[in-house]
Amino acid sequence: MSKLMLKASVNAKVWANTSVERMKARADRGQGAVEYLGIIVVVVAIIGVLMTTNFGNAIATAITTQINKITGAG
């Protein structure tokens, strides 16, 4: 592992540990805005990847076919 990668890895781990400790210290419960934003970013990234592949087209076709079966359009 290069020095740059090691440094980035250590910094990420320290940041994650610090963030977790801060979150544990908070008294509130449930998801916060940052967590919802993170989920949205991940979902958008997955959709973006699927749209750029043939696998994404296959999934879209399968979903459309099933919707058409349910609604009687197909």
PDB file of N, CA, C and O in Angstrom:
ATOM      1  N   MET A   1       0.859  -1.174   0.000  1.00  0.00           N
ATOM      2  CA  MET A   1       0.000   0.000   0.000  1.00  0.00           C
ATOM      3  C   MET A   1       0.897   1.227   0.000  1.00  0.00           C
ATOM      4  O   MET A   1       1.850   1.303   0.775  1.00  0.00           O
ATOM      5  N   SER A   2       0.601   2.166  -0.848  1.00  0.00           N
ATOM      6  CA  SER A   2       1.416   3.373  -0.929  1.00  0.00           C
ATOM      7  C   SER A   2       1.154   4.260   0.284  1.00  0.00           C
ATOM      8  O   SER A   2       0.153   4.109   0.985  1.00  0.00           O
ATOM      9  N   LYS A   3       2.081   5.189   0.512  1.00  0.00           N
ATOM     10  CA  LYS A   3       1.934   6.097   1.647  1.00  0.00           C
ATOM     11  C   LYS A   3       0.664   6.926   1.523  1.00  0.00           C
ATOM     12  O   LYS A   3      -0.026   7.172   2.513  1.00  0.00           O
ATOM     13  N   LEU A   4       0.361   7.351   0.309  1.00  0.00           N
ATOM     14  CA  LEU A   4      -0.830   8.165   0.091  1.00  0.00           C
ATOM     15  C   LEU A   4      -2.098   7.377   0.422  1.00  0.00           C
ATOM     16  O   LEU A   4      -3.008   7.894   1.070  1.00  0.00           O
ATOM     17  N   MET A   5      -2.149   6.124  -0.029  1.00  0.00           N
ATOM     18  CA  MET A   5      -3.315   5.288   0.256  1.00  0.00           C
ATOM     19  C   MET A   5      -3.425   5.002   1.748  1.00  0.00           C
ATOM     20  O   MET A   5      -4.524   5.012   2.302  1.00  0.00           O
ATOM     21  N   LEU A   6      -2.292   4.748   2.404  1.00  0.00           N
ATOM     22  CA  LEU A   6      -2.291   4.491   3.840  1.00  0.00           C
ATOM     23  C   LEU A   6      -2.786   5.717   4.596  1.00  0.00           C
ATOM     24  O   LEU A   6      -3.596   5.604   5.517  1.00  0.00           O
ATOM     25  N   LYS A   7      -2.300   6.877   4.206  1.00  0.00           N
ATOM     26  CA  LYS A   7      -2.716   8.120   4.859  1.00  0.00           C
ATOM     27  C   LYS A   7      -4.215   8.345   4.671  1.00  0.00           C
ATOM     28  O   LYS A   7      -4.911   8.708   5.620  1.00  0.00           O
ATOM     29  N   ALA A   8      -4.714   8.132   3.459  1.00  0.00           N
ATOM     30  CA  ALA A   8      -6.139   8.309   3.189  1.00  0.00           C
ATOM     31  C   ALA A   8      -6.969   7.319   3.993  1.00  0.00           C
ATOM     32  O   ALA A   8      -8.024   7.668   4.523  1.00  0.00           O
ATOM     33  N   SER A   9      -6.492   6.089   4.081  1.00  0.00           N
ATOM     34  CA  SER A   9      -7.203   5.063   4.827  1.00  0.00           C
ATOM     35  C   SER A   9      -7.269   5.401   6.312  1.00  0.00           C
ATOM     36  O   SER A   9      -8.323   5.279   6.936  1.00  0.00           O
ATOM     37  N   VAL A  10      -6.144   5.823   6.870  1.00  0.00           N
ATOM     38  CA  VAL A  10      -6.101   6.190   8.291  1.00  0.00           C
ATOM     39  C   VAL A  10      -7.002   7.389   8.551  1.00  0.00           C
ATOM     40  O   VAL A  10      -7.749   7.402   9.530  1.00  0.00           O
ATOM     41  N   ASN A  11      -6.939   8.393   7.686  1.00  0.00           N
ATOM     42  CA  ASN A  11      -7.786   9.573   7.867  1.00  0.00           C
ATOM     43  C   ASN A  11      -9.268   9.210   7.803  1.00  0.00           C
ATOM     44  O   ASN A  11     -10.069   9.722   8.586  1.00  0.00           O
ATOM     45  N   ALA A  12      -9.627   8.335   6.879  1.00  0.00           N
ATOM     46  CA  ALA A  12     -11.024   7.915   6.761  1.00  0.00           C
ATOM     47  C   ALA A  12     -11.474   7.165   8.008  1.00  0.00           C
ATOM     48  O   ALA A  12     -12.591   7.362   8.488  1.00  0.00           O
ATOM     49  N   LYS A  13     -10.607   6.308   8.528  1.00  0.00           N
ATOM     50  CA  LYS A  13     -10.944   5.536   9.727  1.00  0.00           C
ATOM     51  C   LYS A  13     -11.099   6.451  10.931  1.00  0.00           C
ATOM     52  O   LYS A  13     -12.041   6.297  11.709  1.00  0.00           O
ATOM     53  N   VAL A  14     -10.185   7.400  11.092  1.00  0.00           N
ATOM     54  CA  VAL A  14     -10.268   8.346  12.211  1.00  0.00           C
ATOM     55  C   VAL A  14     -11.543   9.169  12.098  1.00  0.00           C
ATOM     56  O   VAL A  14     -12.242   9.367  13.091  1.00  0.00           O
ATOM     57  N   TRP A  15     -11.851   9.649  10.897  1.00  0.00           N
ATOM     58  CA  TRP A  15     -13.067  10.437  10.697  1.00  0.00           C
ATOM     59  C   TRP A  15     -14.301   9.608  11.032  1.00  0.00           C
ATOM     60  O   TRP A  15     -15.216  10.089  11.701  1.00  0.00           O
ATOM     61  N   ALA A  16     -14.325   8.356  10.563  1.00  0.00           N
ATOM     62  CA  ALA A  16     -15.476   7.491  10.820  1.00  0.00           C
ATOM     63  C   ALA A  16     -15.644   7.246  12.316  1.00  0.00           C
ATOM     64  O   ALA A  16     -16.756   7.322  12.839  1.00  0.00           O
ATOM     65  N   ASN A  17     -14.546   6.952  13.000  1.00  0.00           N
ATOM     66  CA  ASN A  17     -14.621   6.715  14.443  1.00  0.00           C
ATOM     67  C   ASN A  17     -15.094   7.958  15.181  1.00  0.00           C
ATOM     68  O   ASN A  17     -15.916   7.865  16.093  1.00  0.00           O
ATOM     69  N   THR A  18     -14.580   9.119  14.792  1.00  0.00           N
ATOM     70  CA  THR A  18     -14.988  10.367  15.424  1.00  0.00           C
ATOM     71  C   THR A  18     -16.471  10.625  15.180  1.00  0.00           C
ATOM     72  O   THR A  18     -17.191  11.028  16.093  1.00  0.00           O
ATOM     73  N   SER A  19     -16.921  10.398  13.967  1.00  0.00           N
ATOM     74  CA  SER A  19     -18.334  10.608  13.636  1.00  0.00           C
ATOM     75  C   SER A  19     -19.230   9.670  14.428  1.00  0.00           C
ATOM     76  O   SER A  19     -20.282  10.076  14.924  1.00  0.00           O
ATOM     77  N   VAL A  20     -18.815   8.422  14.547  1.00  0.00           N
ATOM     78  CA  VAL A  20     -19.605   7.447  15.301  1.00  0.00           C
ATOM     79  C   VAL A  20     -19.683   7.855  16.763  1.00  0.00           C
ATOM     80  O   VAL A  20     -20.752   7.788  17.369  1.00  0.00           O
ATOM     81  N   GLU A  21     -18.571   8.273  17.332  1.00  0.00           N
ATOM     82  CA  GLU A  21     -18.575   8.703  18.734  1.00  0.00           C
ATOM     83  C   GLU A  21     -19.480   9.909  18.940  1.00  0.00           C
ATOM     84  O   GLU A  21     -20.204   9.975  19.933  1.00  0.00           O
ATOM     85  N   ARG A  22     -19.448  10.850  18.026  1.00  0.00           N
ATOM     86  CA  ARG A  22     -20.333  12.019  18.135  1.00  0.00           C
ATOM     87  C   ARG A  22     -21.792  11.604  18.043  1.00  0.00           C
ATOM     88  O   ARG A  22     -22.637  12.117  18.776  1.00  0.00           O
ATOM     89  N   MET A  23     -22.085  10.675  17.144  1.00  0.00           N
ATOM     90  CA  MET A  23     -23.466  10.226  16.990  1.00  0.00           C
ATOM     91  C   MET A  23     -23.936   9.486  18.236  1.00  0.00           C
ATOM     92  O   MET A  23     -25.088   9.634  18.643  1.00  0.00           O
ATOM     93  N   LYS A  24     -23.060   8.692  18.846  1.00  0.00           N
ATOM     94  CA  LYS A  24     -23.422   7.973  20.065  1.00  0.00           C
ATOM     95  C   LYS A  24     -23.685   8.937  21.212  1.00  0.00           C
ATOM     96  O   LYS A  24     -24.530   8.677  22.069  1.00  0.00           O
ATOM     97  N   ALA A  25     -22.964  10.043  21.226  1.00  0.00           N
ATOM     98  CA  ALA A  25     -23.113  11.019  22.303  1.00  0.00           C
ATOM     99  C   ALA A  25     -24.425  11.796  22.189  1.00  0.00           C
ATOM    100  O   ALA A  25     -24.904  12.349  23.179  1.00  0.00           O
ATOM    101  N   ARG A  26     -24.997  11.842  21.009  1.00  0.00           N
ATOM    102  CA  ARG A  26     -26.254  12.564  20.821  1.00  0.00           C
ATOM    103  C   ARG A  26     -27.396  11.784  21.453  1.00  0.00           C
ATOM    104  O   ARG A  26     -27.393  10.553  21.454  1.00  0.00           O
ATOM    105  N   ALA A  27     -28.352  12.492  21.979  1.00  0.00           N
ATOM    106  CA  ALA A  27     -29.466  11.852  22.671  1.00  0.00           C
ATOM    107  C   ALA A  27     -30.654  11.576  21.752  1.00  0.00           C
ATOM    108  O   ALA A  27     -31.570  10.852  22.141  1.00  0.00           O
ATOM    109  N   ASP A  28     -30.659  12.129  20.553  1.00  0.00           N
ATOM    110  CA  ASP A  28     -31.820  11.937  19.691  1.00  0.00           C
ATOM    111  C   ASP A  28     -31.818  10.548  19.068  1.00  0.00           C
ATOM    112  O   ASP A  28     -30.793   9.867  19.021  1.00  0.00           O
ATOM    113  N   ARG A  29     -32.973  10.154  18.600  1.00  0.00           N
ATOM    114  CA  ARG A  29     -33.117   8.840  17.981  1.00  0.00           C
ATOM    115  C   ARG A  29     -33.602   9.003  16.557  1.00  0.00           C
ATOM    116  O   ARG A  29     -34.126  10.052  16.181  1.00  0.00           O
ATOM    117  N   GLY A  30     -33.424   7.967  15.777  1.00  0.00           N
ATOM    118  CA  GLY A  30     -33.901   7.992  14.401  1.00  0.00           C
ATOM    119  C   GLY A  30     -32.872   8.566  13.452  1.00  0.00           C
ATOM    120  O   GLY A  30     -31.794   9.000  13.859  1.00  0.00           O
ATOM    121  N   GLN A  31     -33.225   8.561  12.175  1.00  0.00           N
ATOM    122  CA  GLN A  31     -32.324   9.034  11.137  1.00  0.00           C
ATOM    123  C   GLN A  31     -32.350  10.555  11.076  1.00  0.00           C
ATOM    124  O   GLN A  31     -33.371  11.206  11.294  1.00  0.00           O
ATOM    125  N   GLY A  32     -31.188  11.076  10.771  1.00  0.00           N
ATOM    126  CA  GLY A  32     -31.071  12.509  10.570  1.00  0.00           C
ATOM    127  C   GLY A  32     -31.059  12.829   9.088  1.00  0.00           C
ATOM    128  O   GLY A  32     -31.084  11.936   8.241  1.00  0.00           O
ATOM    129  N   ALA A  33     -31.019  14.100   8.794  1.00  0.00           N
ATOM    130  CA  ALA A  33     -31.035  14.541   7.399  1.00  0.00           C
ATOM    131  C   ALA A  33     -29.828  14.020   6.634  1.00  0.00           C
ATOM    132  O   ALA A  33     -29.940  13.679   5.456  1.00  0.00           O
ATOM    133  N   VAL A  34     -28.676  13.956   7.292  1.00  0.00           N
ATOM    134  CA  VAL A  34     -27.460  13.485   6.620  1.00  0.00           C
ATOM    135  C   VAL A  34     -27.603  12.020   6.230  1.00  0.00           C
ATOM    136  O   VAL A  34     -27.163  11.619   5.152  1.00  0.00           O
ATOM    137  N   GLU A  35     -28.208  11.227   7.089  1.00  0.00           N
ATOM    138  CA  GLU A  35     -28.386   9.811   6.779  1.00  0.00           C
ATOM    139  C   GLU A  35     -29.352   9.623   5.605  1.00  0.00           C
ATOM    140  O   GLU A  35     -29.109   8.803   4.720  1.00  0.00           O
ATOM    141  N   TYR A  36     -30.430  10.377   5.605  1.00  0.00           N
ATOM    142  CA  TYR A  36     -31.353  10.296   4.472  1.00  0.00           C
ATOM    143  C   TYR A  36     -30.677  10.749   3.185  1.00  0.00           C
ATOM    144  O   TYR A  36     -30.873  10.141   2.132  1.00  0.00           O
ATOM    145  N   LEU A  37     -29.891  11.802   3.262  1.00  0.00           N
ATOM    146  CA  LEU A  37     -29.169  12.279   2.089  1.00  0.00           C
ATOM    147  C   LEU A  37     -28.204  11.208   1.583  1.00  0.00           C
ATOM    148  O   LEU A  37     -28.075  11.007   0.375  1.00  0.00           O
ATOM    149  N   GLY A  38     -27.527  10.522   2.502  1.00  0.00           N
ATOM    150  CA  GLY A  38     -26.618   9.449   2.117  1.00  0.00           C
ATOM    151  C   GLY A  38     -27.333   8.325   1.393  1.00  0.00           C
ATOM    152  O   GLY A  38     -26.833   7.800   0.397  1.00  0.00           O
ATOM    153  N   ILE A  39     -28.503   7.955   1.892  1.00  0.00           N
ATOM    154  CA  ILE A  39     -29.288   6.902   1.245  1.00  0.00           C
ATOM    155  C   ILE A  39     -29.705   7.336  -0.154  1.00  0.00           C
ATOM    156  O   ILE A  39     -29.631   6.554  -1.101  1.00  0.00           O
ATOM    157  N   ILE A  40     -30.141   8.581  -0.280  1.00  0.00           N
ATOM    158  CA  ILE A  40     -30.557   9.093  -1.586  1.00  0.00           C
ATOM    159  C   ILE A  40     -29.391   9.076  -2.563  1.00  0.00           C
ATOM    160  O   ILE A  40     -29.565   8.705  -3.724  1.00  0.00           O
ATOM    161  N   VAL A  41     -28.209   9.470  -2.111  1.00  0.00           N
ATOM    162  CA  VAL A  41     -27.025   9.483  -2.981  1.00  0.00           C
ATOM    163  C   VAL A  41     -26.708   8.071  -3.459  1.00  0.00           C
ATOM    164  O   VAL A  41     -26.402   7.866  -4.633  1.00  0.00           O
ATOM    165  N   VAL A  42     -26.778   7.102  -2.559  1.00  0.00           N
ATOM    166  CA  VAL A  42     -26.490   5.714  -2.933  1.00  0.00           C
ATOM    167  C   VAL A  42     -27.516   5.207  -3.948  1.00  0.00           C
ATOM    168  O   VAL A  42     -27.145   4.569  -4.933  1.00  0.00           O
ATOM    169  N   VAL A  43     -28.785   5.481  -3.720  1.00  0.00           N
ATOM    170  CA  VAL A  43     -29.828   5.027  -4.642  1.00  0.00           C
ATOM    171  C   VAL A  43     -29.650   5.663  -6.017  1.00  0.00           C
ATOM    172  O   VAL A  43     -29.773   4.985  -7.037  1.00  0.00           O
ATOM    173  N   VAL A  44     -29.364   6.951  -6.046  1.00  0.00           N
ATOM    174  CA  VAL A  44     -29.147   7.636  -7.324  1.00  0.00           C
ATOM    175  C   VAL A  44     -27.936   7.051  -8.045  1.00  0.00           C
ATOM    176  O   VAL A  44     -27.961   6.880  -9.264  1.00  0.00           O
ATOM    177  N   ALA A  45     -26.877   6.743  -7.298  1.00  0.00           N
ATOM    178  CA  ALA A  45     -25.684   6.152  -7.912  1.00  0.00           C
ATOM    179  C   ALA A  45     -26.004   4.785  -8.512  1.00  0.00           C
ATOM    180  O   ALA A  45     -25.569   4.473  -9.621  1.00  0.00           O
ATOM    181  N   ILE A  46     -26.760   3.976  -7.784  1.00  0.00           N
ATOM    182  CA  ILE A  46     -27.129   2.649  -8.288  1.00  0.00           C
ATOM    183  C   ILE A  46     -27.984   2.779  -9.543  1.00  0.00           C
ATOM    184  O   ILE A  46     -27.756   2.075 -10.527  1.00  0.00           O
ATOM    185  N   ILE A  47     -28.959   3.670  -9.512  1.00  0.00           N
ATOM    186  CA  ILE A  47     -29.810   3.875 -10.685  1.00  0.00           C
ATOM    187  C   ILE A  47     -28.978   4.360 -11.870  1.00  0.00           C
ATOM    188  O   ILE A  47     -29.187   3.921 -13.001  1.00  0.00           O
ATOM    189  N   GLY A  48     -28.044   5.258 -11.612  1.00  0.00           N
ATOM    190  CA  GLY A  48     -27.179   5.757 -12.681  1.00  0.00           C
ATOM    191  C   GLY A  48     -26.360   4.657 -13.318  1.00  0.00           C
ATOM    192  O   GLY A  48     -26.225   4.607 -14.541  1.00  0.00           O
ATOM    193  N   VAL A  49     -25.810   3.772 -12.498  1.00  0.00           N
ATOM    194  CA  VAL A  49     -25.020   2.656 -13.026  1.00  0.00           C
ATOM    195  C   VAL A  49     -25.912   1.713 -13.826  1.00  0.00           C
ATOM    196  O   VAL A  49     -25.533   1.268 -14.910  1.00  0.00           O
ATOM    197  N   LEU A  50     -27.079   1.412 -13.303  1.00  0.00           N
ATOM    198  CA  LEU A  50     -27.977   0.495 -14.010  1.00  0.00           C
ATOM    199  C   LEU A  50     -28.453   1.071 -15.334  1.00  0.00           C
ATOM    200  O   LEU A  50     -28.670   0.327 -16.291  1.00  0.00           O
ATOM    201  N   MET A  51     -28.615   2.382 -15.398  1.00  0.00           N
ATOM    202  CA  MET A  51     -29.075   2.996 -16.643  1.00  0.00           C
ATOM    203  C   MET A  51     -28.005   2.976 -17.727  1.00  0.00           C
ATOM    204  O   MET A  51     -28.326   3.074 -18.912  1.00  0.00           O
ATOM    205  N   THR A  52     -26.746   2.852 -17.343  1.00  0.00           N
ATOM    206  CA  THR A  52     -25.666   2.864 -18.329  1.00  0.00           C
ATOM    207  C   THR A  52     -25.262   1.464 -18.773  1.00  0.00           C
ATOM    208  O   THR A  52     -24.347   1.317 -19.583  1.00  0.00           O
ATOM    209  N   THR A  53     -25.925   0.438 -18.259  1.00  0.00           N
ATOM    210  CA  THR A  53     -25.577  -0.932 -18.629  1.00  0.00           C
ATOM    211  C   THR A  53     -26.765  -1.613 -19.297  1.00  0.00           C
ATOM    212  O   THR A  53     -27.904  -1.164 -19.173  1.00  0.00           O
ATOM    213  N   ASN A  54     -26.487  -2.688 -19.997  1.00  0.00           N
ATOM    214  CA  ASN A  54     -27.557  -3.498 -20.586  1.00  0.00           C
ATOM    215  C   ASN A  54     -28.372  -4.182 -19.506  1.00  0.00           C
ATOM    216  O   ASN A  54     -29.560  -4.450 -19.686  1.00  0.00           O
ATOM    217  N   PHE A  55     -27.728  -4.461 -18.386  1.00  0.00           N
ATOM    218  CA  PHE A  55     -28.433  -5.085 -17.273  1.00  0.00           C
ATOM    219  C   PHE A  55     -29.539  -4.160 -16.770  1.00  0.00           C
ATOM    220  O   PHE A  55     -30.622  -4.615 -16.402  1.00  0.00           O
ATOM    221  N   GLY A  56     -29.256  -2.868 -16.758  1.00  0.00           N
ATOM    222  CA  GLY A  56     -30.267  -1.892 -16.365  1.00  0.00           C
ATOM    223  C   GLY A  56     -31.457  -1.904 -17.304  1.00  0.00           C
ATOM    224  O   GLY A  56     -32.603  -1.799 -16.868  1.00  0.00           O
ATOM    225  N   ASN A  57     -31.183  -2.032 -18.594  1.00  0.00           N
ATOM    226  CA  ASN A  57     -32.266  -2.107 -19.582  1.00  0.00           C
ATOM    227  C   ASN A  57     -33.093  -3.372 -19.393  1.00  0.00           C
ATOM    228  O   ASN A  57     -34.316  -3.345 -19.533  1.00  0.00           O
ATOM    229  N   ALA A  58     -32.431  -4.470 -19.077  1.00  0.00           N
ATOM    230  CA  ALA A  58     -33.144  -5.727 -18.850  1.00  0.00           C
ATOM    231  C   ALA A  58     -34.061  -5.615 -17.638  1.00  0.00           C
ATOM    232  O   ALA A  58     -35.191  -6.102 -17.662  1.00  0.00           O
ATOM    233  N   ILE A  59     -33.580  -4.978 -16.589  1.00  0.00           N
ATOM    234  CA  ILE A  59     -34.402  -4.787 -15.392  1.00  0.00           C
ATOM    235  C   ILE A  59     -35.597  -3.893 -15.711  1.00  0.00           C
ATOM    236  O   ILE A  59     -36.723  -4.191 -15.313  1.00  0.00           O
ATOM    237  N   ALA A  60     -35.353  -2.804 -16.423  1.00  0.00           N
ATOM    238  CA  ALA A  60     -36.436  -1.881 -16.779  1.00  0.00           C
ATOM    239  C   ALA A  60     -37.489  -2.591 -17.626  1.00  0.00           C
ATOM    240  O   ALA A  60     -38.686  -2.391 -17.422  1.00  0.00           O
ATOM    241  N   THR A  61     -37.054  -3.412 -18.567  1.00  0.00           N
ATOM    242  CA  THR A  61     -37.985  -4.155 -19.415  1.00  0.00           C
ATOM    243  C   THR A  61     -38.803  -5.135 -18.585  1.00  0.00           C
ATOM    244  O   THR A  61     -40.013  -5.252 -18.777  1.00  0.00           O
ATOM    245  N   ALA A  62     -38.153  -5.839 -17.669  1.00  0.00           N
ATOM    246  CA  ALA A  62     -38.857  -6.801 -16.822  1.00  0.00           C
ATOM    247  C   ALA A  62     -39.883  -6.103 -15.932  1.00  0.00           C
ATOM    248  O   ALA A  62     -40.999  -6.597 -15.768  1.00  0.00           O
ATOM    249  N   ILE A  63     -39.519  -4.976 -15.368  1.00  0.00           N
ATOM    250  CA  ILE A  63     -40.451  -4.228 -14.515  1.00  0.00           C
ATOM    251  C   ILE A  63     -41.638  -3.745 -15.336  1.00  0.00           C
ATOM    252  O   ILE A  63     -42.786  -3.875 -14.909  1.00  0.00           O
ATOM    253  N   THR A  64     -41.368  -3.193 -16.508  1.00  0.00           N
ATOM    254  CA  THR A  64     -42.442  -2.706 -17.379  1.00  0.00           C
ATOM    255  C   THR A  64     -43.377  -3.839 -17.775  1.00  0.00           C
ATOM    256  O   THR A  64     -44.595  -3.660 -17.797  1.00  0.00           O
ATOM    257  N   THR A  65     -42.821  -4.996 -18.086  1.00  0.00           N
ATOM    258  CA  THR A  65     -43.627  -6.158 -18.458  1.00  0.00           C
ATOM    259  C   THR A  65     -44.547  -6.566 -17.312  1.00  0.00           C
ATOM    260  O   THR A  65     -45.729  -6.833 -17.527  1.00  0.00           O
ATOM    261  N   GLN A  66     -44.007  -6.615 -16.102  1.00  0.00           N
ATOM    262  CA  GLN A  66     -44.818  -7.006 -14.947  1.00  0.00           C
ATOM    263  C   GLN A  66     -45.910  -5.982 -14.657  1.00  0.00           C
ATOM    264  O   GLN A  66     -47.032  -6.353 -14.312  1.00  0.00           O
ATOM    265  N   ILE A  67     -45.593  -4.706 -14.795  1.00  0.00           N
ATOM    266  CA  ILE A  67     -46.605  -3.660 -14.585  1.00  0.00           C
ATOM    267  C   ILE A  67     -47.712  -3.791 -15.619  1.00  0.00           C
ATOM    268  O   ILE A  67     -48.892  -3.653 -15.298  1.00  0.00           O
ATOM    269  N   ASN A  68     -47.326  -4.058 -16.859  1.00  0.00           N
ATOM    270  CA  ASN A  68     -48.327  -4.239 -17.918  1.00  0.00           C
ATOM    271  C   ASN A  68     -49.216  -5.447 -17.648  1.00  0.00           C
ATOM    272  O   ASN A  68     -50.414  -5.404 -17.929  1.00  0.00           O
ATOM    273  N   LYS A  69     -48.646  -6.525 -17.107  1.00  0.00           N
ATOM    274  CA  LYS A  69     -49.444  -7.705 -16.762  1.00  0.00           C
ATOM    275  C   LYS A  69     -50.457  -7.369 -15.673  1.00  0.00           C
ATOM    276  O   LYS A  69     -51.611  -7.795 -15.734  1.00  0.00           O
ATOM    277  N   ILE A  70     -50.022  -6.609 -14.685  1.00  0.00           N
ATOM    278  CA  ILE A  70     -50.898  -6.262 -13.564  1.00  0.00           C
ATOM    279  C   ILE A  70     -52.024  -5.339 -14.016  1.00  0.00           C
ATOM    280  O   ILE A  70     -53.179  -5.516 -13.629  1.00  0.00           O
ATOM    281  N   THR A  71     -51.679  -4.362 -14.832  1.00  0.00           N
ATOM    282  CA  THR A  71     -52.678  -3.376 -15.259  1.00  0.00           C
ATOM    283  C   THR A  71     -53.498  -3.841 -16.452  1.00  0.00           C
ATOM    284  O   THR A  71     -54.483  -3.201 -16.820  1.00  0.00           O
ATOM    285  N   GLY A  72     -53.098  -4.948 -17.054  1.00  0.00           N
ATOM    286  CA  GLY A  72     -53.828  -5.462 -18.204  1.00  0.00           C
ATOM    287  C   GLY A  72     -53.476  -4.766 -19.506  1.00  0.00           C
ATOM    288  O   GLY A  72     -54.160  -4.949 -20.513  1.00  0.00           O
ATOM    289  N   ALA A  73     -52.410  -3.965 -19.496  1.00  0.00           N
ATOM    290  CA  ALA A  73     -52.007  -3.261 -20.713  1.00  0.00           C
ATOM    291  C   ALA A  73     -51.214  -4.164 -21.644  1.00  0.00           C
ATOM    292  O   ALA A  73     -51.030  -3.829 -22.815  1.00  0.00           O
ATOM    293  N   GLY A  74     -50.745  -5.293 -21.154  1.00  0.00           N
ATOM    294  CA  GLY A  74     -49.922  -6.156 -21.992  1.00  0.00           C
ATOM    295  C   GLY A  74     -50.607  -7.407 -22.232  1.00  0.00           C
ATOM    296  O   GLY A  74     -50.078  -8.278 -22.922  1.00  0.00           O
TER     297      GLY A  74
END
